[in-house]
Structure formats: C-alpha cells, structure tokens
Amino acid sequence: MVTSMNFSRGLKAELVQPYNFEMSQDLRPFLEEYWVSSFLIVVIYLLLIILGQNYMRARKGFSLQGPLILWSFCLAIFSILGAVRVWTYMVTVLFTQGFKQTVCFTNYISDSIVKFWSCLFVLSKVVELGDTAFIILRKRPLIFVHWYHHSTVLLYTSFGFKNRVPSGGWFMTMNLGVHSIMYTYYTLKAAKVKHPSFLPMVITSLQILQMVMGTIFGILNYIWRQEKGCYTTREHFFWSFMLYGTYFLLFARFFHQAYLRPKSKAKPKSQ
C-alpha cells in the first residue's frame, strides 16, 4: 500500500514538474480582487458591437486575411500549449489520485502549473472577444450564440476563478482542448488551406459534449460538496447549471441548423 502511494506521488512529480516560466509571479490576487471588472468589460464589448455594426453598415467589409491568420494562429498555439499542460496534469491526477480528485479540483489550486494556466485562461477570455471584431469588420453574420457565449463565458470564468469552483479544472481543460482544434481550423480556413470537410461538425459536436460533461461535473460537485476540496454552494451550482444548460440548447440548435437542415454551410461557433 505504501509502495503504491509512493509510486503515485513519484509518477505525478515526474510528469507534471513546472517549467521556470510557470513559476512566475502569481496573478491570482490581482484577478480575484478585480474580477468584478469583467462586468464592465462585457458592457464595453456589447457597446462596441453596436457601434461597430453601425459604423460598418454603409461600408464595405475589410478582407483582413493576414491579421485573421495571425490572430487565429496565435490563439491556436496558446490553446494547444495550454491543453497539453493541463490535460497532462489532469490525467496524472486522475490516475494517481482518482476521478473524484479531478472533479474536486480545489485541492490543487496552489500548484504552480494550475495557478499559471488558470490565470492565463481567465485573461484569454478577454482576448478572445477580438473574434467578434473580425466578424464585424469583415461584415460577416454575427449570430446570437456568438456574442452571448463570449460574454457569459468571460463572466462565469471570472466568477468561477474567484470562488474557486471545484469543477473549474475540467472546465479549463475541456475548453482549451476544444479551442486547440477550433482555432487551428480557423487558421487553416483563413489561409485557405484545404482541410477535412467534416471538421466543423466535429468541432461543434465537441462543444456540445463539453456542455454535457460540464453539467455532469457540476452535479457531481454538488453531490460531493461536503468532501475535502469539493466545497461548492447552491449559487455555484445554479449558475453553472443555467449556463451549461443554455449553451447546450444554443449549440444543439446551431448544430441542427448548420448540419442537419439543408442550407448553406455555417461556420462552427467559437467556445
């Protein structure tokens, strides 16, 4: 038994040792203190959407192919690097500590890898609002699920980060995984590089699966809320369930309209 436990700890230490850059200054105190600023950012974001659409109404859309390729490529690289690190960490915790510990993620909140990538993850939700600027400036259709999702994900990510919602580990892990594929697809599409025709459907399917799994993890959090590291509240559970529920309905509707109902091809929605 002791040998097995030592092996588990040794395996975890060997696989998830932090790099030097992951041990840089912790931004958590700053992000926790100013998390309410996310509401102001969302308000500004929505106002800029209205102003931007009004500005472009009488103008021809810009091409922006070069900037879009660079933008998507940078987000793809960030998402891939983040996904590799947090997936490695989560899988290691899964095999060394058990499934419940991956759901009750607050036990690992002080780990250097978790602190580094969770801070970048929160900040990336602000950066990703730039996706909308490309849609507006290129005069592409701006659908409800796009701006609703960007707005609420930013708010919920800031809320979950401050309150250390236990399932935040899986939320970050799944989101980075989907985004690594999605932004790679966006890069190829912007560069007009041939890619598998089924890729957009795969991305949307993964987004829907993420909503289902997120709901399940939220429910498990609530069931295990008295467990060490799994403390959660009804408020956490309510907002998690509400958001994942609306995301599931919106993405399922988008999937039906884009891939099941005969019509012109639609782009996969960013998650």
LUMRO-708147 format. One line per field, with one value per residue (C-alpha): residue number from 0; chain; x, y, z. Coordinates in pm, whole numbers, padded with zeros to 5 digits, always signed. Last residue first. Example, Ala and Ser with C-alpha at 12.3 -4.5 7.8 and 13.67 -1.06 7.14 Angstrom:
residues 2
num <- c(1 | 0)
chaine <- c(A | A)
c1 <- c(+01367 | +01230)
c2 <- c(-00106 | -00450)
c3 <- c(+00714 | +00780)
END
This chain:
residues 271
num <- c(270 | 269 | 268 | 267 | 266 | 265 | 264 | 263 | 262 | 261 | 260 | 259 | 258 | 257 | 256 | 255 | 254 | 253 | 252 | 251 | 250 | 249 | 248 | 247 | 246 | 245 | 244 | 243 | 242 | 241 | 240 | 239 | 238 | 237 | 236 | 235 | 234 | 233 | 232 | 231 | 230 | 229 | 228 | 227 | 226 | 225 | 224 | 223 | 222 | 221 | 220 | 219 | 218 | 217 | 216 | 215 | 214 | 213 | 212 | 211 | 210 | 209 | 208 | 207 | 206 | 205 | 204 | 203 | 202 | 201 | 200 | 199 | 198 | 197 | 196 | 195 | 194 | 193 | 192 | 191 | 190 | 189 | 188 | 187 | 186 | 185 | 184 | 183 | 182 | 181 | 180 | 179 | 178 | 177 | 176 | 175 | 174 | 173 | 172 | 171 | 170 | 169 | 168 | 167 | 166 | 165 | 164 | 163 | 162 | 161 | 160 | 159 | 158 | 157 | 156 | 155 | 154 | 153 | 152 | 151 | 150 | 149 | 148 | 147 | 146 | 145 | 144 | 143 | 142 | 141 | 140 | 139 | 138 | 137 | 136 | 135 | 134 | 133 | 132 | 131 | 130 | 129 | 128 | 127 | 126 | 125 | 124 | 123 | 122 | 121 | 120 | 119 | 118 | 117 | 116 | 115 | 114 | 113 | 112 | 111 | 110 | 109 | 108 | 107 | 106 | 105 | 104 | 103 | 102 | 101 | 100 | 99 | 98 | 97 | 96 | 95 | 94 | 93 | 92 | 91 | 90 | 89 | 88 | 87 | 86 | 85 | 84 | 83 | 82 | 81 | 80 | 79 | 78 | 77 | 76 | 75 | 74 | 73 | 72 | 71 | 70 | 69 | 68 | 67 | 66 | 65 | 64 | 63 | 62 | 61 | 60 | 59 | 58 | 57 | 56 | 55 | 54 | 53 | 52 | 51 | 50 | 49 | 48 | 47 | 46 | 45 | 44 | 43 | 42 | 41 | 40 | 39 | 38 | 37 | 36 | 35 | 34 | 33 | 32 | 31 | 30 | 29 | 28 | 27 | 26 | 25 | 24 | 23 | 22 | 21 | 20 | 19 | 18 | 17 | 16 | 15 | 14 | 13 | 12 | 11 | 10 | 9 | 8 | 7 | 6 | 5 | 4 | 3 | 2 | 1 | 0)
chaine <- c(A | A | A | A | A | A | A | A | A | A | A | A | A | A | A | A | A | A | A | A | A | A | A | A | A | A | A | A | A | A | A | A | A | A | A | A | A | A | A | A | A | A | A | A | A | A | A | A | A | A | A | A | A | A | A | A | A | A | A | A | A | A | A | A | A | A | A | A | A | A | A | A | A | A | A | A | A | A | A | A | A | A | A | A | A | A | A | A | A | A | A | A | A | A | A | A | A | A | A | A | A | A | A | A | A | A | A | A | A | A | A | A | A | A | A | A | A | A | A | A | A | A | A | A | A | A | A | A | A | A | A | A | A | A | A | A | A | A | A | A | A | A | A | A | A | A | A | A | A | A | A | A | A | A | A | A | A | A | A | A | A | A | A | A | A | A | A | A | A | A | A | A | A | A | A | A | A | A | A | A | A | A | A | A | A | A | A | A | A | A | A | A | A | A | A | A | A | A | A | A | A | A | A | A | A | A | A | A | A | A | A | A | A | A | A | A | A | A | A | A | A | A | A | A | A | A | A | A | A | A | A | A | A | A | A | A | A | A | A | A | A | A | A | A | A | A | A | A | A | A | A | A | A | A | A | A | A | A | A | A | A | A | A | A | A | A | A | A | A | A | A)
c1 <- c(-01637 | -01621 | -01915 | -01854 | -01915 | -02233 | -02276 | -02574 | -02898 | -03045 | -03119 | -02889 | -02552 | -02584 | -02941 | -02926 | -02579 | -02685 | -02986 | -02762 | -02521 | -02797 | -02959 | -02627 | -02511 | -02838 | -02798 | -02428 | -02511 | -02802 | -02629 | -02314 | -02514 | -02726 | -02441 | -02223 | -02518 | -02612 | -02265 | -01947 | -01686 | -01506 | -01160 | -01245 | -01586 | -01902 | -01995 | -01976 | -02330 | -02299 | -01967 | -02106 | -02387 | -02138 | -01926 | -02231 | -02324 | -01970 | -01976 | -02293 | -02166 | -01831 | -02013 | -02192 | -01859 | -01714 | -02004 | -01949 | -01583 | -01662 | -01918 | -01662 | -01404 | -01628 | -01497 | -01141 | -00900 | -00763 | -00569 | -00748 | -00526 | -00837 | -00971 | -00645 | -00621 | -00988 | -00937 | -00637 | -00854 | -01116 | -00882 | -00689 | -01015 | -01175 | -00885 | -00857 | -01226 | -01209 | -00918 | -01045 | -01390 | -01229 | -01021 | -01305 | -01510 | -01418 | -01543 | -01258 | -01481 | -01258 | -01188 | -01551 | -01673 | -01404 | -01482 | -01854 | -01829 | -01599 | -01807 | -02119 | -01998 | -01833 | -02135 | -02390 | -02178 | -02154 | -02486 | -02672 | -02528 | -02297 | -02318 | -01992 | -01919 | -01539 | -01510 | -01795 | -01673 | -01312 | -01414 | -01611 | -01304 | -01140 | -01351 | -01098 | -00853 | -01088 | -01140 | -00763 | -00720 | -00909 | -00709 | -00381 | -00461 | -00570 | -00251 | -00013 | -00201 | -00258 | +00105 | +00233 | +00005 | -00189 | -00531 | -00461 | -00712 | -00958 | -01007 | -01286 | -01367 | -01013 | -01000 | -01317 | -01161 | -00872 | -00545 | -00269 | -00452 | -00685 | -00421 | -00192 | -00477 | -00548 | -00185 | -00122 | -00451 | -00349 | -00012 | -00112 | -00428 | -00238 | +00019 | -00253 | -00471 | -00182 | -00075 | -00433 | -00480 | -00164 | -00268 | -00618 | -00482 | -00205 | -00446 | -00700 | -00436 | -00336 | -00690 | -00818 | -01056 | -01246 | -01623 | -01763 | -01913 | -02265 | -02339 | -01979 | -02003 | -02343 | -02211 | -01907 | -02108 | -02346 | -02065 | -01862 | -02148 | -02160 | -01786 | -01798 | -02071 | -01871 | -01557 | -01754 | -01890 | -01539 | -01425 | -01596 | -01294 | -01071 | -00964 | -00955 | -00755 | -00498 | -00461 | -00435 | -00161 | +00115 | +00463 | +00648 | +00662 | +00518 | +00809 | +01052 | +00873 | +00652 | +00703 | +00396 | +00505 | +00778 | +00600 | +00279 | +00460 | +00653 | +00334 | +00167 | +00473 | +00486 | +00119 | +00174 | +00476 | +00277 | +00000)
c2 <- c(+02813 | +02957 | +02871 | +02640 | +02817 | +02757 | +02585 | +02695 | +02516 | +02167 | +02110 | +01864 | +02040 | +02411 | +02440 | +02128 | +02206 | +02564 | +02435 | +02194 | +02483 | +02704 | +02433 | +02314 | +02667 | +02743 | +02437 | +02497 | +02848 | +02754 | +02454 | +02651 | +02944 | +02725 | +02504 | +02796 | +02964 | +02638 | +02633 | +02434 | +02264 | +01991 | +02027 | +01798 | +01637 | +01811 | +01927 | +01573 | +01573 | +01940 | +01886 | +01576 | +01789 | +02045 | +01768 | +01634 | +01980 | +02037 | +01695 | +01783 | +02128 | +01986 | +01729 | +02015 | +02184 | +01854 | +01816 | +02173 | +02092 | +01763 | +01934 | +02199 | +01924 | +01722 | +01896 | +01790 | +02080 | +02256 | +02569 | +02895 | +03081 | +03193 | +02836 | +02686 | +02935 | +02890 | +02512 | +02552 | +02785 | +02514 | +02224 | +02399 | +02560 | +02225 | +02115 | +02452 | +02441 | +02083 | +02150 | +02483 | +02349 | +02031 | +02228 | +02468 | +02178 | +02280 | +02642 | +02851 | +03148 | +03399 | +03168 | +03059 | +03420 | +03524 | +03221 | +03284 | +03645 | +03571 | +03269 | +03485 | +03748 | +03518 | +03288 | +03562 | +03726 | +03409 | +03242 | +03548 | +03537 | +03797 | +03748 | +03850 | +04214 | +04171 | +04441 | +04291 | +03931 | +04033 | +04242 | +03948 | +03728 | +04006 | +03894 | +03612 | +03843 | +03886 | +03511 | +03468 | +03656 | +03387 | +03110 | +03288 | +03292 | +02926 | +02837 | +02984 | +02887 | +02529 | +02479 | +02630 | +02414 | +02625 | +02534 | +02162 | +02066 | +02299 | +02041 | +01836 | +01696 | +01573 | +01444 | +01241 | +01061 | +00912 | +01030 | +00883 | +00801 | +01103 | +01340 | +01243 | +01285 | +01631 | +01745 | +01613 | +01767 | +02095 | +02110 | +01981 | +02193 | +02509 | +02455 | +02377 | +02670 | +02918 | +02787 | +02807 | +03157 | +03271 | +03102 | +03253 | +03606 | +03560 | +03420 | +03692 | +03966 | +03836 | +03783 | +04122 | +04143 | +04454 | +04480 | +04758 | +05049 | +05179 | +04940 | +04922 | +05206 | +05092 | +04738 | +04867 | +05092 | +04812 | +04561 | +04822 | +04865 | +04489 | +04473 | +04780 | +04612 | +04286 | +04464 | +04641 | +04307 | +04155 | +04439 | +04249 | +04013 | +04292 | +04141 | +03782 | +03876 | +04071 | +03800 | +03531 | +03698 | +03479 | +03593 | +03337 | +02966 | +02859 | +03032 | +02802 | +02489 | +02305 | +01931 | +01747 | +01403 | +01317 | +01459 | +01276 | +00947 | +00986 | +01056 | +00751 | +00532 | +00645 | +00554 | +00209 | +00142 | +00243 | +00000)
c3 <- c(-02746 | -03104 | -03329 | -03621 | -03951 | -04146 | -04481 | -04688 | -04612 | -04575 | -04205 | -04032 | -04042 | -03972 | -03844 | -03630 | -03496 | -03415 | -03224 | -03030 | -02965 | -02828 | -02617 | -02472 | -02400 | -02221 | -02000 | -01938 | -01824 | -01602 | -01444 | -01362 | -01234 | -01008 | -00885 | -00782 | -00608 | -00437 | -00291 | -00350 | -00139 | -00329 | -00179 | +00111 | +00054 | +00174 | -00177 | -00319 | -00461 | -00563 | -00732 | -00904 | -01047 | -01176 | -01328 | -01511 | -01642 | -01768 | -01937 | -02129 | -02223 | -02338 | -02550 | -02726 | -02800 | -02918 | -03161 | -03286 | -03352 | -03526 | -03749 | -03848 | -03925 | -04159 | -04471 | -04391 | -04458 | -04767 | -04680 | -04750 | -04500 | -04311 | -04321 | -04200 | -03915 | -03820 | -03812 | -03581 | -03374 | -03335 | -03261 | -02982 | -02874 | -02800 | -02579 | -02409 | -02318 | -02194 | -01960 | -01832 | -01746 | -01609 | -01361 | -01284 | -01146 | -00790 | -00815 | -00681 | -00598 | -00776 | -01070 | -01102 | -01116 | -01365 | -01583 | -01547 | -01663 | -01957 | -02057 | -02037 | -02281 | -02536 | -02536 | -02580 | -02851 | -03061 | -02977 | -03103 | -03455 | -03605 | -03982 | -04155 | -04235 | -04234 | -03970 | -03767 | -03776 | -03716 | -03416 | -03276 | -03256 | -03052 | -02757 | -02739 | -02561 | -02265 | -02236 | -02261 | -01931 | -01740 | -01910 | -01845 | -01473 | -01483 | -01668 | -01410 | -01095 | -01211 | -01311 | -00984 | -00766 | -00516 | -00659 | -00634 | -00363 | -00537 | -00813 | -00661 | -01005 | -01064 | -00706 | -00758 | -01054 | -00859 | -00704 | -00920 | -01244 | -01245 | -01106 | -01394 | -01642 | -01502 | -01519 | -01868 | -01982 | -01819 | -01994 | -02338 | -02344 | -02252 | -02526 | -02781 | -02674 | -02691 | -03033 | -03166 | -03024 | -03202 | -03529 | -03517 | -03477 | -03736 | -03995 | -03917 | -03948 | -04293 | -04423 | -04307 | -04605 | -04494 | -04534 | -04749 | -04565 | -04501 | -04213 | -04096 | -03843 | -03716 | -03672 | -03485 | -03256 | -03162 | -03112 | -02925 | -02680 | -02619 | -02550 | -02324 | -02117 | -02113 | -01994 | -01721 | -01598 | -01607 | -01381 | -01098 | -01103 | -00973 | -00642 | -00768 | -01076 | -00871 | -00604 | -00877 | -01079 | -00932 | -01031 | -01240 | -01156 | -01489 | -01665 | -01486 | -01604 | -01359 | -01288 | -01404 | -01520 | -01271 | -00965 | -01051 | -01106 | -00782 | -00587 | -00739 | -00677 | -00316 | -00276 | -00430 | -00209 | +00098 | +00000)
END
